[in-house]
């Protein structure tokens, strides 16, 4: 048996890292489209007549199907039943379809106020939101699939480093969106970043086909190692929902990401309104957050692999998150260099928690249930990813408008971001409480969150 295991594809370091590079490439362009519109809030107000509420509705659409129609839950079950190849190809196709609808709405549907409404939402905003909702089903389920791919290919090896590296590459897509989207719009059109992302998503789909060839070979090699106990049954789901440690991680994920991803949607507008930056450069400072992930997330993942301390890492990251949003809320030091300093700190926090949180799930949940477990976590997370941007857009529109101002030669709305930053800080405070509770639960149940991942 030992000789057979040594001959499997995943025991080749080059092979498993090649697989990681391929699936990470696919996810990177999914993340690019996720945030392609994030730095364009002011441009959308000027060019497309979108209000901050319209922008909030658009970002809220991310959870329409994932949360309300339970598509993430179904996706996780499909993943555990049919595997990473079928699920990955299906989700890649959904990303492409959603991206096309989103592009079509911005390019071809009139942004005029009298162009009609659908369910009380302006037609262009609704169709773009519909495309975003379909895309979200694809990208979130693809994220679950890629996470299970890593758990499968890096079992007993550098799993946290691999997951951290995948997150880092995905965040590169976010950083590119924050930097490149405004520049593309300025030189081409409002829909150009979406077309660019659509083309790259097609390339990402083709890359995943290559991975499927590798995974087919691996499955042939490890079939003999599998037993009936490794087979997924619907009744096994009770092992997930009855696990307190699992729910602590899921809720920590909800609170932590609710203070990060929705913030990224409005970060460029924050830089314009609070720190007086021009739109074409305002995305550069928020881009520091995911850019820092390129180095720090794999670094912290490597530390977790070798030395453990996963729960402690999550506590430190959550504490830093609170400090960051309180600093952004300060009614002083409105300088770009101070904003950059805060963004770097947020980048560190944004690296710490995911580098420990995602690799901790396989320590709590059996491998055969990981697809469903990650799906349920992503479902909980999507509640925040959808409703928090809607909340922030509503707060800005109702309570944070200070008047009109001239920026980049155009008259635009001036917002006060103090209240939204305090809301984000509260999410960070709850995340800290959950991280501490998770560490205490680990001491009781012995999950091994404070232990190293690499089996020696």
Secondary structure, DSSP 8 states (H G I E B T S, - for coil): -HHHHHTSGGGSHHHHHHHHHHHHHHHHHHHHHHTTTGGGHHHHHHHS---HHHHHHHHHGGGIIIIIT-HHHHHHHHHHHHHHHHHHHHHHHHHHHHHHHHHHHHHHS---TTS-EETTEEHHHHHHHHHHHHHHHHHHHHHHHHHHHHHHHTTTSSHHHHHHHHHHHHHHHHHHHHHHHHHHHHHS-TTHHHHHHHHHHHHHHHHHHHHHHHHHHHHHHHGGG--GGGS--GGGGHHHHT-HHHHHHHHHHHHHHHTTHHHHHHHHHHHHHHH---HHHHHHHHHHHHHHHHHHHHHHHHHHHHH--HHHHHHHHHHHHHHHHHHHH-SS---HHHHHHHHHHHHHHHHHHHHHHHHHHHHHS-GGGHHHHHHHHHHHHHHHHHHHHHHHHHHHHHH-EEEEEEETTEEEEEE--HHHHHHHHHHHHHHHHHHHHHHHHHHHH---TTS-SS--
